[in-house]
Amino acid sequence: MKRSVVIFILSALVIVLSAVWFANAKISFNLAELMPFGILVLVVGIAVFIGIKRIKSIRRGEPAEDELSKKILVKTSSISYYISIYLWLVIGFFSDRLNMENHTLIGIGIAGMALIYLLSWVFFSLRGLRDE
Amino acid sequence: MTQDELAQKVKVRRETIVFLEKNKYNPSLKLAYDLATVFSVPIEELFIFEKDI
């Protein structure tokens, strides 16, 4: 329960600080400036979804984690790490050919890793772990 | 017995019971033993081990 509360508190802090930043910053509403904000909203949305799911489990009297959910996390982590290595190799290969700042490429890489992790988690959550 | 009740008896999440029923997950020995104990049957009656060799 404490973990779920912490997730909600952190998400609320991120949302409030982002709202303050958004209100005070001079955003020109082009894609490059809105993309970090969009990624932030996505990450906070995922955290809130996980927090709500945990609270529902606790209310039903279920454990927050069990052997299957832990195995899914381990499998997801290993597969997403493996795929992310290739993602960074591709980014490194194209970094000289693209006219982008280094911090933008790093941001794209990190966002890509988060997306790979999310998609891997969804894949294993739906498929299951039959032969593990 | 509902999936929820069974999950609470063996201390796992309901999703784990759903995955077991759909044959999408192989339980640990402990979970298999706990399930067999709840139903008062031997493990072999609940889970069939398919030999690869």
N, CA and C atoms of all chains as a GROMACS GRO file, in nm:
protein
  555
    1MET      N    1   0.084  -0.120   0.000
    1MET     CA    2   0.000   0.000   0.000
    1MET      C    3   0.088   0.126   0.000
    2LYS      N    4   0.197   0.119   0.080
    2LYS     CA    5   0.285   0.237   0.088
    2LYS      C    6   0.346   0.268  -0.047
    3ARG      N    7   0.386   0.159  -0.119
    3ARG     CA    8   0.447   0.177  -0.251
    3ARG      C    9   0.351   0.245  -0.346
    4SER      N   10   0.224   0.205  -0.342
    4SER     CA   11   0.124   0.263  -0.432
    4SER      C   12   0.104   0.410  -0.400
    5VAL      N   13   0.102   0.444  -0.271
    5VAL     CA   14   0.084   0.584  -0.231
    5VAL      C   15   0.202   0.667  -0.280
    6VAL      N   16   0.322   0.610  -0.268
    6VAL     CA   17   0.443   0.682  -0.315
    6VAL      C   18   0.434   0.708  -0.464
    7ILE      N   19   0.387   0.607  -0.541
    7ILE     CA   20   0.374   0.623  -0.687
    7ILE      C   21   0.281   0.739  -0.718
    8PHE      N   22   0.167   0.747  -0.646
    8PHE     CA   23   0.070   0.854  -0.671
    8PHE      C   24   0.126   0.990  -0.632
    9ILE      N   25   0.197   0.995  -0.520
    9ILE     CA   26   0.254   1.123  -0.474
    9ILE      C   27   0.356   1.174  -0.576
   10LEU      N   28   0.443   1.083  -0.621
   10LEU     CA   29   0.546   1.122  -0.719
   10LEU      C   30   0.481   1.167  -0.850
   11SER      N   31   0.380   1.093  -0.894
   11SER     CA   32   0.311   1.129  -1.020
   11SER      C   33   0.246   1.265  -1.006
   12ALA      N   34   0.183   1.290  -0.892
   12ALA     CA   35   0.118   1.420  -0.870
   12ALA      C   36   0.221   1.532  -0.870
   13LEU      N   37   0.336   1.508  -0.807
   13LEU     CA   38   0.443   1.609  -0.805
   13LEU      C   39   0.491   1.641  -0.946
   14VAL      N   40   0.511   1.535  -1.025
   14VAL     CA   41   0.557   1.554  -1.164
   14VAL      C   42   0.454   1.633  -1.243
   15ILE      N   43   0.326   1.599  -1.225
   15ILE     CA   44   0.220   1.668  -1.300
   15ILE      C   45   0.214   1.815  -1.260
   16VAL      N   46   0.221   1.842  -1.129
   16VAL     CA   47   0.212   1.980  -1.080
   16VAL      C   48   0.332   2.062  -1.132
   17LEU      N   49   0.451   2.005  -1.120
   17LEU     CA   50   0.571   2.077  -1.165
   17LEU      C   51   0.568   2.099  -1.317
   18SER      N   52   0.519   1.998  -1.390
   18SER     CA   53   0.508   2.012  -1.536
   18SER      C   54   0.408   2.121  -1.572
   19ALA      N   55   0.297   2.126  -1.497
   19ALA     CA   56   0.195   2.228  -1.524
   19ALA      C   57   0.252   2.368  -1.497
   20VAL      N   58   0.329   2.380  -1.389
   20VAL     CA   59   0.390   2.509  -1.358
   20VAL      C   60   0.489   2.549  -1.468
   21TRP      N   61   0.570   2.452  -1.510
   21TRP     CA   62   0.667   2.478  -1.618
   21TRP      C   63   0.596   2.516  -1.746
   22PHE      N   64   0.488   2.442  -1.778
   22PHE     CA   65   0.414   2.467  -1.902
   22PHE      C   66   0.351   2.606  -1.900
   23ALA      N   67   0.303   2.647  -1.782
   23ALA     CA   68   0.236   2.776  -1.771
   23ALA      C   69   0.336   2.892  -1.783
   24ASN      N   70   0.456   2.869  -1.731
   24ASN     CA   71   0.553   2.978  -1.728
   24ASN      C   72   0.645   2.983  -1.850
   25ALA      N   73   0.662   2.868  -1.915
   25ALA     CA   74   0.754   2.863  -2.029
   25ALA      C   75   0.689   2.921  -2.152
   26LYS      N   76   0.771   2.970  -2.241
   26LYS     CA   77   0.718   3.025  -2.365
   26LYS      C   78   0.722   2.917  -2.472
   27ILE      N   79   0.621   2.832  -2.470
   27ILE     CA   80   0.619   2.719  -2.562
   27ILE      C   81   0.564   2.765  -2.696
   28SER      N   82   0.628   2.727  -2.802
   28SER     CA   83   0.582   2.770  -2.933
   28SER      C   84   0.495   2.665  -3.003
   29PHE      N   85   0.460   2.558  -2.929
   29PHE     CA   86   0.370   2.455  -2.981
   29PHE      C   87   0.419   2.391  -3.110
   30ASN      N   88   0.551   2.374  -3.122
   30ASN     CA   89   0.597   2.289  -3.231
   30ASN      C   90   0.635   2.152  -3.174
   31LEU      N   91   0.649   2.054  -3.263
   31LEU     CA   92   0.664   1.914  -3.220
   31LEU      C   93   0.785   1.893  -3.130
   32ALA      N   94   0.896   1.960  -3.164
   32ALA     CA   95   1.020   1.939  -3.089
   32ALA      C   96   1.006   1.983  -2.943
   33GLU      N   97   0.928   2.089  -2.920
   33GLU     CA   98   0.916   2.137  -2.782
   33GLU      C   99   0.807   2.062  -2.706
   34LEU      N  100   0.709   2.011  -2.776
   34LEU     CA  101   0.599   1.940  -2.708
   34LEU      C  102   0.632   1.793  -2.684
   35MET      N  103   0.729   1.737  -2.758
   35MET     CA  104   0.759   1.594  -2.744
   35MET      C  105   0.804   1.556  -2.601
   36PRO      N  106   0.897   1.631  -2.539
   36PRO     CA  107   0.934   1.593  -2.401
   36PRO      C  108   0.814   1.596  -2.307
   37PHE      N  109   0.725   1.693  -2.326
   37PHE     CA  110   0.606   1.701  -2.242
   37PHE      C  111   0.516   1.579  -2.266
   38GLY      N  112   0.504   1.539  -2.392
   38GLY     CA  113   0.424   1.422  -2.426
   38GLY      C  114   0.481   1.295  -2.363
   39ILE      N  115   0.613   1.282  -2.366
   39ILE     CA  116   0.678   1.165  -2.305
   39ILE      C  117   0.653   1.165  -2.154
   40LEU      N  118   0.659   1.284  -2.094
   40LEU     CA  119   0.634   1.298  -1.950
   40LEU      C  120   0.492   1.252  -1.917
   41VAL      N  121   0.396   1.298  -1.995
   41VAL     CA  122   0.256   1.261  -1.971
   41VAL      C  123   0.240   1.110  -1.985
   42LEU      N  124   0.308   1.052  -2.084
   42LEU     CA  125   0.300   0.906  -2.104
   42LEU      C  126   0.355   0.831  -1.984
   43VAL      N  127   0.471   0.873  -1.935
   43VAL     CA  128   0.534   0.804  -1.822
   43VAL      C  129   0.447   0.818  -1.697
   44VAL      N  130   0.394   0.939  -1.673
   44VAL     CA  131   0.309   0.961  -1.556
   44VAL      C  132   0.180   0.879  -1.570
   45GLY      N  133   0.126   0.874  -1.689
   45GLY     CA  134   0.005   0.794  -1.713
   45GLY      C  135   0.028   0.647  -1.681
   46ILE      N  136   0.143   0.594  -1.722
   46ILE     CA  137   0.177   0.454  -1.694
   46ILE      C  138   0.191   0.433  -1.543
   47ALA      N  139   0.256   0.528  -1.474
   47ALA     CA  140   0.274   0.516  -1.330
   47ALA      C  141   0.139   0.518  -1.258
   48VAL      N  142   0.049   0.604  -1.301
   48VAL     CA  143  -0.084   0.612  -1.239
   48VAL      C  144  -0.160   0.483  -1.264
   49PHE      N  145  -0.150   0.429  -1.384
   49PHE     CA  146  -0.217   0.302  -1.418
   49PHE      C  147  -0.167   0.190  -1.328
   50ILE      N  148  -0.035   0.183  -1.310
   50ILE     CA  149   0.023   0.080  -1.223
   50ILE      C  150  -0.023   0.100  -1.079
   51GLY      N  151  -0.026   0.226  -1.034
   51GLY     CA  152  -0.070   0.256  -0.897
   51GLY      C  153  -0.215   0.214  -0.874
   52ILE      N  154  -0.302   0.244  -0.969
   52ILE     CA  155  -0.444   0.207  -0.956
   52ILE      C  156  -0.460   0.056  -0.954
   53LYS      N  157  -0.384  -0.013  -1.040
   53LYS     CA  158  -0.389  -0.160  -1.046
   53LYS      C  159  -0.345  -0.221  -0.912
   54ARG      N  160  -0.241  -0.166  -0.854
   54ARG     CA  161  -0.191  -0.216  -0.725
   54ARG      C  162  -0.294  -0.196  -0.615
   55ILE      N  163  -0.356  -0.077  -0.613
   55ILE     CA  164  -0.454  -0.049  -0.508
   55ILE      C  165  -0.575  -0.141  -0.522
   56LYS      N  166  -0.618  -0.166  -0.647
   56LYS     CA  167  -0.730  -0.260  -0.668
   56LYS      C  168  -0.693  -0.399  -0.617
   57SER      N  169  -0.569  -0.443  -0.644
   57SER     CA  170  -0.524  -0.575  -0.597
   57SER      C  171  -0.525  -0.582  -0.446
   58ILE      N  172  -0.476  -0.476  -0.382
   58ILE     CA  173  -0.469  -0.476  -0.235
   58ILE      C  174  -0.609  -0.478  -0.177
   59ARG      N  175  -0.703  -0.407  -0.238
   59ARG     CA  176  -0.842  -0.405  -0.188
   59ARG      C  177  -0.907  -0.542  -0.202
   60ARG      N  178  -0.867  -0.617  -0.306
   60ARG     CA  179  -0.923  -0.752  -0.325
   60ARG      C  180  -0.856  -0.853  -0.234
   61GLY      N  181  -0.754  -0.810  -0.162
   61GLY     CA  182  -0.683  -0.900  -0.072
   61GLY      C  183  -0.575  -0.980  -0.142
   62GLU      N  184  -0.542  -0.941  -0.265
   62GLU     CA  185  -0.438  -1.013  -0.339
   62GLU      C  186  -0.302  -0.953  -0.304
   63PRO      N  187  -0.196  -1.034  -0.318
   63PRO     CA  188  -0.063  -0.975  -0.302
   63PRO      C  189  -0.033  -0.882  -0.420
   64ALA      N  190   0.046  -0.779  -0.396
   64ALA     CA  191   0.082  -0.685  -0.504
   64ALA      C  192   0.165  -0.755  -0.611
   65GLU      N  193   0.250  -0.849  -0.566
   65GLU     CA  194   0.333  -0.925  -0.658
   65GLU      C  195   0.325  -1.073  -0.622
   66ASP      N  196   0.335  -1.157  -0.723
   66ASP     CA  197   0.346  -1.300  -0.695
   66ASP      C  198   0.448  -1.359  -0.792
   67GLU      N  199   0.461  -1.491  -0.794
   67GLU     CA  200   0.569  -1.551  -0.873
   67GLU      C  201   0.554  -1.520  -1.022
   68LEU      N  202   0.431  -1.518  -1.073
   68LEU     CA  203   0.412  -1.492  -1.216
   68LEU      C  204   0.449  -1.347  -1.250
   69SER      N  205   0.402  -1.251  -1.170
   69SER     CA  206   0.430  -1.111  -1.201
   69SER      C  207   0.581  -1.083  -1.190
   70LYS      N  208   0.648  -1.148  -1.094
   70LYS     CA  209   0.793  -1.128  -1.082
   70LYS      C  210   0.866  -1.190  -1.201
   71LYS      N  211   0.823  -1.306  -1.246
   71LYS     CA  212   0.886  -1.370  -1.362
   71LYS      C  213   0.864  -1.288  -1.487
   72ILE      N  214   0.745  -1.229  -1.502
   72ILE     CA  215   0.717  -1.144  -1.617
   72ILE      C  216   0.809  -1.022  -1.616
   73LEU      N  217   0.829  -0.964  -1.496
   73LEU     CA  218   0.919  -0.848  -1.485
   73LEU      C  219   1.062  -0.885  -1.523
   74VAL      N  220   1.108  -1.000  -1.476
   74VAL     CA  221   1.245  -1.044  -1.506
   74VAL      C  222   1.260  -1.069  -1.656
   75LYS      N  223   1.163  -1.139  -1.715
   75LYS     CA  224   1.170  -1.169  -1.859
   75LYS      C  225   1.164  -1.040  -1.940
   76THR      N  226   1.073  -0.951  -1.902
   76THR     CA  227   1.059  -0.822  -1.971
   76THR      C  228   1.189  -0.743  -1.964
   77SER      N  229   1.250  -0.739  -1.845
   77SER     CA  230   1.374  -0.663  -1.827
   77SER      C  231   1.484  -0.719  -1.915
   78SER      N  232   1.498  -0.851  -1.920
   78SER     CA  233   1.608  -0.909  -1.998
   78SER      C  234   1.586  -0.887  -2.148
   79ILE      N  235   1.465  -0.907  -2.196
   79ILE     CA  236   1.437  -0.889  -2.339
   79ILE      C  237   1.451  -0.742  -2.380
   80SER      N  238   1.399  -0.652  -2.298
   80SER     CA  239   1.405  -0.510  -2.334
   80SER      C  240   1.549  -0.459  -2.327
   81TYR      N  241   1.630  -0.512  -2.236
   81TYR     CA  242   1.772  -0.475  -2.232
   81TYR      C  243   1.841  -0.519  -2.360
   82TYR      N  244   1.814  -0.642  -2.402
   82TYR     CA  245   1.874  -0.697  -2.524
   82TYR      C  246   1.838  -0.613  -2.646
   83ILE      N  247   1.709  -0.577  -2.658
   83ILE     CA  248   1.663  -0.499  -2.773
   83ILE      C  249   1.719  -0.356  -2.765
   84SER      N  250   1.728  -0.300  -2.645
   84SER     CA  251   1.776  -0.163  -2.628
   84SER      C  252   1.922  -0.148  -2.671
   85ILE      N  253   2.000  -0.254  -2.653
   85ILE     CA  254   2.141  -0.248  -2.698
   85ILE      C  255   2.145  -0.219  -2.848
   86TYR      N  256   2.059  -0.290  -2.924
   86TYR     CA  257   2.055  -0.268  -3.069
   86TYR      C  258   2.000  -0.130  -3.102
   87LEU      N  259   1.907  -0.081  -3.021
   87LEU     CA  260   1.854   0.054  -3.042
   87LEU      C  261   1.967   0.157  -3.031
   88TRP      N  262   2.051   0.144  -2.928
   88TRP     CA  263   2.161   0.239  -2.911
   88TRP      C  264   2.266   0.224  -3.022
   89LEU      N  265   2.285   0.102  -3.070
   89LEU     CA  266   2.376   0.084  -3.184
   89LEU      C  267   2.325   0.157  -3.307
   90VAL      N  268   2.195   0.148  -3.333
   90VAL     CA  269   2.134   0.217  -3.447
   90VAL      C  270   2.145   0.368  -3.429
   91ILE      N  271   2.116   0.417  -3.307
   91ILE     CA  272   2.127   0.561  -3.281
   91ILE      C  273   2.270   0.608  -3.302
   92GLY      N  274   2.365   0.529  -3.251
   92GLY     CA  275   2.506   0.564  -3.269
   92GLY      C  276   2.546   0.568  -3.415
   93PHE      N  277   2.493   0.473  -3.494
   93PHE     CA  278   2.525   0.465  -3.636
   93PHE      C  279   2.471   0.586  -3.710
   94PHE      N  280   2.348   0.629  -3.674
   94PHE     CA  281   2.284   0.739  -3.746
   94PHE      C  282   2.315   0.876  -3.686
   95SER      N  283   2.388   0.882  -3.574
   95SER     CA  284   2.409   1.011  -3.507
   95SER      C  285   2.488   1.109  -3.594
   96ASP      N  286   2.580   1.056  -3.676
   96ASP     CA  287   2.657   1.144  -3.764
   96ASP      C  288   2.576   1.190  -3.885
   97ARG      N  289   2.478   1.109  -3.921
   97ARG     CA  290   2.402   1.138  -4.043
   97ARG      C  291   2.280   1.227  -4.017
   98LEU      N  292   2.240   1.239  -3.891
   98LEU     CA  293   2.123   1.319  -3.856
   98LEU      C  294   2.168   1.455  -3.801
   99ASN      N  295   2.091   1.556  -3.833
   99ASN     CA  296   2.122   1.690  -3.785
   99ASN      C  297   2.048   1.716  -3.654
  100MET      N  298   2.088   1.643  -3.549
  100MET     CA  299   2.021   1.656  -3.419
  100MET      C  300   2.125   1.678  -3.310
  101GLU      N  301   2.082   1.751  -3.207
  101GLU     CA  302   2.169   1.771  -3.091
  101GLU      C  303   2.188   1.639  -3.017
  102ASN      N  304   2.299   1.629  -2.947
  102ASN     CA  305   2.326   1.505  -2.873
  102ASN      C  306   2.220   1.478  -2.768
  103HIS      N  307   2.178   1.584  -2.696
  103HIS     CA  308   2.080   1.562  -2.589
  103HIS      C  309   1.946   1.515  -2.647
  104THR      N  310   1.915   1.558  -2.770
  104THR     CA  311   1.791   1.510  -2.835
  104THR      C  312   1.802   1.362  -2.867
  105LEU      N  313   1.918   1.321  -2.918
  105LEU     CA  314   1.938   1.179  -2.948
  105LEU      C  315   1.931   1.095  -2.822
  106ILE      N  316   1.992   1.146  -2.715
  106ILE     CA  317   1.988   1.072  -2.589
  106ILE      C  318   1.844   1.061  -2.540
  107GLY      N  319   1.767   1.172  -2.552
  107GLY     CA  320   1.627   1.169  -2.512
  107GLY      C  321   1.547   1.068  -2.593
  108ILE      N  322   1.574   1.063  -2.723
  108ILE     CA  323   1.506   0.966  -2.810
  108ILE      C  324   1.544   0.823  -2.767
  109GLY      N  325   1.672   0.803  -2.736
  109GLY     CA  326   1.716   0.671  -2.692
  109GLY      C  327   1.648   0.627  -2.564
  110ILE      N  328   1.641   0.718  -2.468
  110ILE     CA  329   1.578   0.684  -2.340
  110ILE      C  330   1.429   0.658  -2.357
  111ALA      N  331   1.363   0.744  -2.437
  111ALA     CA  332   1.221   0.723  -2.464
  111ALA      C  333   1.199   0.590  -2.536
  112GLY      N  334   1.290   0.558  -2.627
  112GLY     CA  335   1.281   0.431  -2.698
  112GLY      C  336   1.294   0.312  -2.605
  113MET      N  337   1.387   0.323  -2.509
  113MET     CA  338   1.405   0.214  -2.411
  113MET      C  339   1.278   0.197  -2.328
  114ALA      N  340   1.216   0.309  -2.287
  114ALA     CA  341   1.094   0.301  -2.206
  114ALA      C  342   0.982   0.236  -2.288
  115LEU      N  343   0.973   0.275  -2.414
  115LEU     CA  344   0.869   0.218  -2.501
  115LEU      C  345   0.892   0.069  -2.524
  116ILE      N  346   1.018   0.030  -2.545
  116ILE     CA  347   1.050  -0.112  -2.563
  116ILE      C  348   1.011  -0.190  -2.438
  117TYR      N  349   1.041  -0.136  -2.321
  117TYR     CA  350   1.007  -0.204  -2.195
  117TYR      C  351   0.856  -0.219  -2.184
  118LEU      N  352   0.782  -0.112  -2.214
  118LEU     CA  353   0.636  -0.116  -2.204
  118LEU      C  354   0.578  -0.221  -2.298
  119LEU      N  355   0.623  -0.220  -2.423
  119LEU     CA  356   0.571  -0.314  -2.522
  119LEU      C  357   0.608  -0.459  -2.484
  120SER      N  358   0.730  -0.479  -2.433
  120SER     CA  359   0.770  -0.614  -2.389
  120SER      C  360   0.682  -0.661  -2.273
  121TRP      N  361   0.656  -0.570  -2.178
  121TRP     CA  362   0.572  -0.607  -2.062
  121TRP      C  363   0.431  -0.645  -2.108
  122VAL      N  364   0.374  -0.565  -2.198
  122VAL     CA  365   0.240  -0.595  -2.249
  122VAL      C  366   0.241  -0.729  -2.322
  123PHE      N  367   0.344  -0.755  -2.402
  123PHE     CA  368   0.355  -0.880  -2.478
  123PHE      C  369   0.356  -1.001  -2.384
  124PHE      N  370   0.441  -0.998  -2.282
  124PHE     CA  371   0.451  -1.113  -2.192
  124PHE      C  372   0.331  -1.122  -2.099
  125SER      N  373   0.270  -1.009  -2.066
  125SER     CA  374   0.150  -1.012  -1.982
  125SER      C  375   0.033  -1.078  -2.055
  126LEU      N  376   0.027  -1.062  -2.186
  126LEU     CA  377  -0.080  -1.124  -2.264
  126LEU      C  378  -0.047  -1.267  -2.303
  127ARG      N  379   0.079  -1.291  -2.340
  127ARG     CA  380   0.119  -1.424  -2.391
  127ARG      C  381   0.139  -1.523  -2.277
  128GLY      N  382   0.186  -1.478  -2.163
  128GLY     CA  383   0.219  -1.569  -2.054
  128GLY      C  384   0.360  -1.621  -2.067
  129LEU      N  385   0.400  -1.709  -1.975
  129LEU     CA  386   0.535  -1.766  -1.974
  129LEU      C  387   0.522  -1.917  -1.969
  130ARG      N  388   0.491  -1.974  -2.083
  130ARG     CA  389   0.458  -2.117  -2.086
  130ARG      C  390   0.580  -2.204  -2.057
  131ASP      N  391   0.690  -2.179  -2.125
  131ASP     CA  392   0.806  -2.269  -2.117
  131ASP      C  393   0.924  -2.205  -2.047
  132GLU      N  394   0.900  -2.132  -1.939
  132GLU     CA  395   1.010  -2.066  -1.868
  132GLU      C  396   1.053  -2.146  -1.747
  133MET      N  397  -1.574  -2.298  -0.625
  133MET     CA  398  -1.474  -2.200  -0.580
  133MET      C  399  -1.441  -2.105  -0.696
  134THR      N  400  -1.440  -1.978  -0.670
  134THR     CA  401  -1.408  -1.881  -0.776
  134THR      C  402  -1.255  -1.868  -0.788
  135GLN      N  403  -1.215  -1.805  -0.899
  135GLN     CA  404  -1.071  -1.782  -0.920
  135GLN      C  405  -1.014  -1.693  -0.809
  136ASP      N  406  -1.092  -1.595  -0.769
  136ASP     CA  407  -1.048  -1.504  -0.662
  136ASP      C  408  -1.024  -1.581  -0.532
  137GLU      N  409  -1.118  -1.667  -0.498
  137GLU     CA  410  -1.106  -1.743  -0.371
  137GLU      C  411  -0.985  -1.836  -0.376
  138LEU      N  412  -0.968  -1.903  -0.490
  138LEU     CA  413  -0.853  -1.992  -0.504
  138LEU      C  414  -0.723  -1.913  -0.495
  139ALA      N  415  -0.719  -1.798  -0.560
  139ALA     CA  416  -0.598  -1.713  -0.557
  139ALA      C  417  -0.566  -1.671  -0.414
  140GLN      N  418  -0.668  -1.638  -0.338
  140GLN     CA  419  -0.644  -1.596  -0.199
  140GLN      C  420  -0.595  -1.714  -0.114
  141LYS      N  421  -0.646  -1.834  -0.143
  141LYS     CA  422  -0.604  -1.951  -0.062
  141LYS      C  423  -0.457  -1.983  -0.085
  142VAL      N  424  -0.411  -1.970  -0.210
  142VAL     CA  425  -0.271  -2.005  -0.240
  142VAL      C  426  -0.181  -1.882  -0.245
  143LYS      N  427  -0.240  -1.767  -0.209
  143LYS     CA  428  -0.163  -1.642  -0.196
  143LYS      C  429  -0.095  -1.599  -0.326
  144VAL      N  430  -0.171  -1.603  -0.435
  144VAL     CA  431  -0.123  -1.547  -0.561
  144VAL      C  432  -0.229  -1.452  -0.614
  145ARG      N  433  -0.197  -1.383  -0.726
  145ARG     CA  434  -0.293  -1.294  -0.788
  145ARG      C  435  -0.390  -1.374  -0.873
  146ARG      N  436  -0.508  -1.316  -0.898
  146ARG     CA  437  -0.609  -1.387  -0.977
  146ARG      C  438  -0.558  -1.415  -1.118
  147GLU      N  439  -0.477  -1.322  -1.170
  147GLU     CA  440  -0.424  -1.341  -1.306
  147GLU      C  441  -0.342  -1.469  -1.317
  148THR      N  442  -0.272  -1.504  -1.210
  148THR     CA  443  -0.190  -1.627  -1.212
  148THR      C  444  -0.280  -1.749  -1.229
  149ILE      N  445  -0.394  -1.751  -1.157
  149ILE     CA  446  -0.488  -1.863  -1.169
  149ILE      C  447  -0.544  -1.868  -1.312
  150VAL      N  448  -0.576  -1.751  -1.367
  150VAL     CA  449  -0.629  -1.745  -1.505
  150VAL      C  450  -0.526  -1.801  -1.602
  151PHE      N  451  -0.400  -1.762  -1.587
  151PHE     CA  452  -0.295  -1.811  -1.678
  151PHE      C  453  -0.273  -1.961  -1.662
  152LEU      N  454  -0.284  -2.011  -1.540
  152LEU     CA  455  -0.271  -2.155  -1.518
  152LEU      C  456  -0.382  -2.230  -1.590
  153GLU      N  457  -0.504  -2.180  -1.577
  153GLU     CA  458  -0.618  -2.247  -1.642
  153GLU      C  459  -0.607  -2.245  -1.794
  154LYS      N  460  -0.548  -2.138  -1.847
  154LYS     CA  461  -0.533  -2.126  -1.992
  154LYS      C  462  -0.406  -2.192  -2.042
  155ASN      N  463  -0.333  -2.256  -1.952
  155ASN     CA  464  -0.208  -2.325  -1.988
  155ASN      C  465  -0.104  -2.228  -2.043
  156LYS      N  466  -0.101  -2.107  -1.989
  156LYS     CA  467  -0.004  -2.007  -2.034
  156LYS      C  468   0.111  -1.991  -1.935
  157TYR      N  469   0.110  -2.071  -1.830
  157TYR     CA  470   0.212  -2.057  -1.727
  157TYR      C  471   0.235  -2.190  -1.658
  158ASN      N  472   0.363  -2.224  -1.635
  158ASN     CA  473   0.398  -2.342  -1.556
  158ASN      C  474   0.426  -2.297  -1.413
  159PRO      N  475   0.351  -2.349  -1.316
  159PRO     CA  476   0.370  -2.301  -1.179
  159PRO      C  477   0.499  -2.355  -1.119
  160SER      N  478   0.543  -2.288  -1.013
  160SER     CA  479   0.657  -2.340  -0.937
  160SER      C  480   0.611  -2.464  -0.861
  161LEU      N  481   0.705  -2.540  -0.810
  161LEU     CA  482   0.670  -2.663  -0.736
  161LEU      C  483   0.588  -2.629  -0.612
  162LYS      N  484   0.624  -2.521  -0.548
  162LYS     CA  485   0.553  -2.480  -0.427
  162LYS      C  486   0.408  -2.445  -0.459
  163LEU      N  487   0.387  -2.369  -0.566
  163LEU     CA  488   0.251  -2.331  -0.602
  163LEU      C  489   0.171  -2.454  -0.643
  164ALA      N  490   0.233  -2.543  -0.720
  164ALA     CA  491   0.166  -2.666  -0.760
  164ALA      C  492   0.126  -2.748  -0.637
  165TYR      N  493   0.216  -2.754  -0.539
  165TYR     CA  494   0.188  -2.828  -0.415
  165TYR      C  495   0.074  -2.763  -0.337
  166ASP      N  496   0.077  -2.629  -0.330
  166ASP     CA  497  -0.028  -2.556  -0.257
  166ASP      C  498  -0.165  -2.579  -0.323
  167LEU      N  499  -0.167  -2.577  -0.456
  167LEU     CA  500  -0.293  -2.599  -0.528
  167LEU      C  501  -0.344  -2.742  -0.504
  168ALA      N  502  -0.253  -2.837  -0.509
  168ALA     CA  503  -0.293  -2.976  -0.485
  168ALA      C  504  -0.346  -2.993  -0.343
  169THR      N  505  -0.286  -2.922  -0.249
  169THR     CA  506  -0.331  -2.929  -0.109
  169THR      C  507  -0.471  -2.870  -0.096
  170VAL      N  508  -0.497  -2.758  -0.163
  170VAL     CA  509  -0.630  -2.695  -0.155
  170VAL      C  510  -0.738  -2.790  -0.208
  171PHE      N  511  -0.707  -2.860  -0.316
  171PHE     CA  512  -0.806  -2.951  -0.377
  171PHE      C  513  -0.800  -3.092  -0.321
  172SER      N  514  -0.704  -3.116  -0.231
  172SER     CA  515  -0.687  -3.248  -0.167
  172SER      C  516  -0.669  -3.359  -0.270
  173VAL      N  517  -0.586  -3.333  -0.369
  173VAL     CA  518  -0.554  -3.433  -0.471
  173VAL      C  519  -0.403  -3.436  -0.489
  174PRO      N  520  -0.348  -3.544  -0.547
  174PRO     CA  521  -0.204  -3.544  -0.576
  174PRO      C  522  -0.173  -3.442  -0.687
  175ILE      N  523  -0.046  -3.396  -0.690
  175ILE     CA  524  -0.007  -3.295  -0.791
  175ILE      C  525  -0.030  -3.349  -0.932
  176GLU      N  526  -0.004  -3.478  -0.952
  176GLU     CA  527  -0.016  -3.538  -1.086
  176GLU      C  528  -0.158  -3.531  -1.141
  177GLU      N  529  -0.255  -3.519  -1.052
  177GLU     CA  530  -0.394  -3.507  -1.101
  177GLU      C  531  -0.423  -3.366  -1.152
  178LEU      N  532  -0.351  -3.269  -1.101
  178LEU     CA  533  -0.374  -3.130  -1.144
  178LEU      C  534  -0.287  -3.092  -1.263
  179PHE      N  535  -0.163  -3.140  -1.262
  179PHE     CA  536  -0.068  -3.098  -1.365
  179PHE      C  537  -0.008  -3.221  -1.433
  180ILE      N  538  -0.012  -3.217  -1.565
  180ILE     CA  539   0.045  -3.328  -1.643
  180ILE      C  540   0.181  -3.282  -1.694
  181PHE      N  541   0.284  -3.363  -1.666
  181PHE     CA  542   0.419  -3.330  -1.709
  181PHE      C  543   0.442  -3.393  -1.844
  182GLU      N  544   0.468  -3.307  -1.945
  182GLU     CA  545   0.492  -3.359  -2.081
  182GLU      C  546   0.642  -3.372  -2.101
  183LYS      N  547   0.685  -3.495  -2.126
  183LYS     CA  548   0.828  -3.519  -2.144
  183LYS      C  549   0.869  -3.473  -2.283
  184ASP      N  550   0.984  -3.402  -2.291
  184ASP     CA  551   1.036  -3.359  -2.421
  184ASP      C  552   1.118  -3.466  -2.487
  185ILE      N  553   1.178  -3.554  -2.404
  185ILE     CA  554   1.269  -3.656  -2.458
  185ILE      C  555   1.187  -3.770  -2.516
   0.00000   0.00000   0.00000
